[in-house]
Amino acid sequence: MRAIVQERYGPPREVLRLKEIDRPTPGPGEVLVRVRASSVNTPDWIAVTGIPYVLRLQSGRLSANVVRGSDVAGIVEALGAGVTDIGVGDAVFGSLWTSRLVTAGAFAEFAAVPAAQLAPVPSGVGFGEAAASVMSGVTALCAMRDTVSVRKGMKVLVNGASGGVGTFAVQLAANFGAEVTGVCGPSNVEIVRELGASHVIDYTETDFTQGNEQYDVILDNVLNHPPRRTARALAPGGVLVPNSVGNSGGLLAGLGRMARAKLLGLTGRADVRFSPSEATRENLTAIGELLGSGEIRAVIDRSYPLEETPEAVAHMFGHHARGNVVITVAD
Ligand SMILES: NC(=O)c1ccc[n+]([C@@H]2O[C@H](COP(=O)([O-])OP(=O)(O)OC[C@H]3O[C@@H](n4cnc5c(N)ncnc54)[C@H](OP(=O)(O)O)[C@@H]3O)[C@@H](O)[C@H]2O)c1
């Protein structure tokens, strides 16, 4: 099959290349998916660039034919042992993400995916939109629905409202009845408003941490301000959800700021909650239902054919993608 393999850590255009490799074989509990679309997320550029460098130590040397890409949408080609609730020919979307960086991923024509991390693609939803909704959509869902239980009347601020996670978070919070404030750059003010934000702050003009407004929830997808300062914009009883490894390079990149946010919580100076991204069938089905009913949509910046995956990852690494970046795999 054709796949995008990573030969070493470094800039995406230099270290990724198209190669013919063997198809994966689905293990017990896995499904072989003929990939129709994938999408690019933060863990993909982290895995490709090896930034923050500390992750290279954790992951060790690259083996042969490493393929990245955790989001997938496609057609079931074959079933591994023990899979009984999915059939060959089904249209599915889901995730290859486990707690480790993906090494046999979906930037390829076929991927072996845990069946428990797949759900049916809802009718009327395209493979590109489905793939774009996996990590971004599920991360936003887990944060808004589970970590902070957003409800009617709450004031929610989403920093980085125009990115993959942010565009879903704005829509979900508005859908749950919150009054949403989105923070983004000047070229994305209009789209963030369209997605359901009642207020939009252009970060080039206004620093939300310096204003008088206070929020019940701040989902921080950027961590461009010291967490202590961000927490000053919380209303009494408000919750800060730090959700970014940042976009600076170096040994730790934004992990230092995540650590400072954790400390802020541990010392009791703010309610700080970290949110997981759990691509369970239940969460994928919930996202699928919202997509299928038209209550939310995936914002897709650009779709790239498989062979242009290096460009797609480089675009994500620029931190100004509008919504999600999709990879499409032709029939
Ligand atoms: N919890 C989890 O398991 C999980 C899973 C996936 C991702 N994440 C985290 O989620 C974060 C967001 O990821 P993403 O895919 O949505 O996209 P991203 O590429 O990290 O962020 C892009 C967005 O950030 C905005 N941005 C850039 N600089 C900014 C600034 N100075 N102030 C405010 N906004 C700024 C951009 O806005 P403009 O383009 O409008 O300038 C763009 O919309 C990542 O840092 C990642 O680590 C967490």
The ligand as an ORCA input file, in Angstrom:
! r2SCAN-3c Opt
* xyz 0 1
  N      -6.386     17.260     25.542
  C      -6.015     16.574     24.465
  O      -5.964     15.349     24.467
  C      -5.682     17.333     23.192
  C      -5.911     16.742     21.950
  C      -5.654     17.475     20.798
  C      -5.141     18.767     20.901
  N      -4.895     19.297     22.130
  C      -4.358     20.663     22.270
  O      -5.267     21.577     21.729
  C      -4.540     22.710     21.300
  C      -5.248     23.320     20.100
  O      -5.072     22.493     18.989
  P      -5.737     22.859     17.611
  O      -5.651     21.643     16.789
  O      -7.065     23.461     17.848
  O      -4.891     23.957     16.892
  P      -3.545     24.792     17.035
  O      -2.888     24.763     15.704
  O      -2.719     24.381     18.173
  O      -4.125     26.219     17.329
  C      -4.549     26.998     16.272
  C      -5.337     28.144     16.776
  O      -4.618     28.878     17.775
  C      -4.840     30.243     17.525
  N      -3.756     31.098     17.973
  C      -2.485     31.110     17.536
  N      -1.812     32.085     18.237
  C      -2.712     32.647     19.096
  C      -2.661     33.682     20.062
  N      -1.534     34.346     20.296
  N      -3.781     33.968     20.776
  C      -4.944     33.310     20.560
  N      -5.061     32.339     19.642
  C      -3.960     32.017     18.928
  C      -4.976     30.354     16.028
  O      -5.803     31.479     15.783
  P      -5.666     32.389     14.494
  O      -5.299     31.466     13.369
  O      -7.033     32.971     14.386
  O      -4.581     33.372     14.752
  C      -5.600     29.044     15.605
  O      -6.974     29.142     15.474
  C      -3.126     22.219     20.998
  O      -2.170     23.021     21.666
  C      -3.083     20.813     21.502
  O      -1.964     20.588     22.334
  C      -5.176     18.613     23.270
*
